[in-house]
Structures are given as structure tokens and as C-alpha cells.
Amino acid sequence: MVLEHASGTIDVLVEYSTEGGFTLEAAGLLRTARKLAEGRVFVPRSVWIP
């Protein structure tokens, strides 16, 4: 199943049964790895040069 939202779409996995009515068995999301943040650490010169 594909859900649409303001930023695009997201794939959703759905397992269900229709025997004796509708029963939801499981649901999950598919995601890709992407960079969430990047940073730098500034170390004072006095730490490296005594």
C-alpha cells in the first residue's frame, strides 16, 4: 500500500486476513537510509599543543 502525504509518498506493508471478517495481522513501513545530520567539533588548540 502507498500512502501519499505533503512531502511525497511512503510505502506501507500490510498483512491481513478476510476469513470470517477483516483481521489486521501486521503492518510496517519501508524506509531508506539517509543522512539526518552533519556536524563539526571544534577543539581548542590548548588541548592539542601543551
Distance bins in CASP14 RR format, pairs under 12 A and 6 or more apart:
PFRMAT RR
TARGET T0000
AUTHOR 0000-0000-0000
RMODE 2
METHOD distances of the structure
MODEL  1
1 9 0 0 0 0 0 1 0 0 0 0 0
1 10 0 0 0 0 1 0 0 0 0 0 0
1 11 1 0 0 1 0 0 0 0 0 0 0
1 12 1 0 1 0 0 0 0 0 0 0 0
1 13 1 0 0 1 0 0 0 0 0 0 0
1 14 1 0 1 0 0 0 0 0 0 0 0
1 15 0 0 0 0 0 1 0 0 0 0 0
1 16 0 0 0 0 0 1 0 0 0 0 0
1 24 0 0 0 0 0 1 0 0 0 0 0
1 27 0 0 0 0 1 0 0 0 0 0 0
1 28 0 0 0 0 1 0 0 0 0 0 0
1 29 0 0 0 0 0 1 0 0 0 0 0
1 30 0 0 0 0 0 1 0 0 0 0 0
2 8 0 0 0 0 1 0 0 0 0 0 0
2 9 1 0 1 0 0 0 0 0 0 0 0
2 10 1 0 0 1 0 0 0 0 0 0 0
2 11 1 0 1 0 0 0 0 0 0 0 0
2 12 1 0 0 1 0 0 0 0 0 0 0
2 13 0 0 0 0 0 1 0 0 0 0 0
2 14 0 0 0 0 0 1 0 0 0 0 0
2 29 0 0 0 0 0 1 0 0 0 0 0
2 30 0 0 0 0 0 1 0 0 0 0 0
3 9 1 0 0 1 0 0 0 0 0 0 0
3 10 1 0 1 0 0 0 0 0 0 0 0
3 11 0 0 0 0 1 0 0 0 0 0 0
3 12 1 0 1 0 0 0 0 0 0 0 0
3 13 0 0 0 0 0 1 0 0 0 0 0
3 14 0 0 0 0 0 1 0 0 0 0 0
3 27 0 0 0 0 0 1 0 0 0 0 0
3 28 0 0 0 0 0 1 0 0 0 0 0
3 29 0 0 0 0 1 0 0 0 0 0 0
3 30 0 0 0 0 0 1 0 0 0 0 0
4 10 0 0 0 0 1 0 0 0 0 0 0
4 11 0 0 0 0 0 1 0 0 0 0 0
4 12 0 0 0 0 0 1 0 0 0 0 0
5 11 0 0 0 0 0 1 0 0 0 0 0
5 12 0 0 0 0 0 1 0 0 0 0 0
9 29 0 0 0 0 0 1 0 0 0 0 0
9 30 0 0 0 0 0 1 0 0 0 0 0
10 28 0 0 0 0 0 1 0 0 0 0 0
10 29 1 0 0 1 0 0 0 0 0 0 0
10 30 1 0 0 1 0 0 0 0 0 0 0
10 31 0 0 0 0 1 0 0 0 0 0 0
10 32 0 0 0 0 0 1 0 0 0 0 0
11 27 0 0 0 0 0 1 0 0 0 0 0
11 28 0 0 0 0 1 0 0 0 0 0 0
11 29 1 0 0 1 0 0 0 0 0 0 0
11 30 1 0 1 0 0 0 0 0 0 0 0
11 31 0 0 0 0 1 0 0 0 0 0 0
11 32 0 0 0 0 1 0 0 0 0 0 0
12 24 0 0 0 0 0 1 0 0 0 0 0
12 26 0 0 0 0 0 1 0 0 0 0 0
12 27 1 0 0 1 0 0 0 0 0 0 0
12 28 1 0 0 1 0 0 0 0 0 0 0
12 29 1 0 1 0 0 0 0 0 0 0 0
12 30 1 0 0 1 0 0 0 0 0 0 0
12 31 0 0 0 0 0 1 0 0 0 0 0
13 24 0 0 0 0 0 1 0 0 0 0 0
13 25 0 0 0 0 0 1 0 0 0 0 0
13 26 1 0 0 1 0 0 0 0 0 0 0
13 27 1 0 0 1 0 0 0 0 0 0 0
13 28 1 0 1 0 0 0 0 0 0 0 0
13 29 1 0 0 1 0 0 0 0 0 0 0
13 30 1 0 0 1 0 0 0 0 0 0 0
13 31 0 0 0 0 0 1 0 0 0 0 0
14 22 0 0 0 0 0 1 0 0 0 0 0
14 23 0 0 0 0 0 1 0 0 0 0 0
14 24 1 0 0 1 0 0 0 0 0 0 0
14 25 0 0 0 0 1 0 0 0 0 0 0
14 26 1 0 0 1 0 0 0 0 0 0 0
14 27 1 0 1 0 0 0 0 0 0 0 0
14 28 1 0 0 1 0 0 0 0 0 0 0
14 29 0 0 0 0 0 1 0 0 0 0 0
14 30 0 0 0 0 0 1 0 0 0 0 0
15 22 0 0 0 0 0 1 0 0 0 0 0
15 23 0 0 0 0 1 0 0 0 0 0 0
15 24 1 0 0 1 0 0 0 0 0 0 0
15 25 1 0 1 0 0 0 0 0 0 0 0
15 26 1 0 1 0 0 0 0 0 0 0 0
15 27 1 0 0 1 0 0 0 0 0 0 0
15 28 0 0 0 0 1 0 0 0 0 0 0
16 22 1 0 0 1 0 0 0 0 0 0 0
16 23 1 0 0 1 0 0 0 0 0 0 0
16 24 1 0 1 0 0 0 0 0 0 0 0
16 25 1 0 1 0 0 0 0 0 0 0 0
16 26 0 0 0 0 1 0 0 0 0 0 0
16 27 0 0 0 0 1 0 0 0 0 0 0
17 23 1 0 1 0 0 0 0 0 0 0 0
17 24 0 0 0 0 1 0 0 0 0 0 0
17 25 1 0 0 1 0 0 0 0 0 0 0
17 26 0 0 0 0 0 1 0 0 0 0 0
18 24 0 0 0 0 0 1 0 0 0 0 0
18 25 0 0 0 0 0 1 0 0 0 0 0
19 25 0 0 0 0 0 1 0 0 0 0 0
41 47 0 0 0 0 0 1 0 0 0 0 0
42 48 0 0 0 0 0 1 0 0 0 0 0
43 49 0 0 0 0 0 1 0 0 0 0 0
44 50 0 0 0 0 0 1 0 0 0 0 0
END
